[in-house]
């Protein structure tokens, strides 16, 4: 089972900044990662909690 944890503010902000810098919409990133827009939004939320596997999928797509 995926570990669900609080996403550090710096990680959440970094994910969102990287997505915007690459001109990806939430929908574009959802397609690239196989995640839903909602799952990506949680990972980008400084107060959100998301499975670490989701964060890794997003980081991989934005690399």
Order of alpha helices (4+ residues) and beta strands (2+ residues): beta-alpha-alpha-alpha-beta-alpha
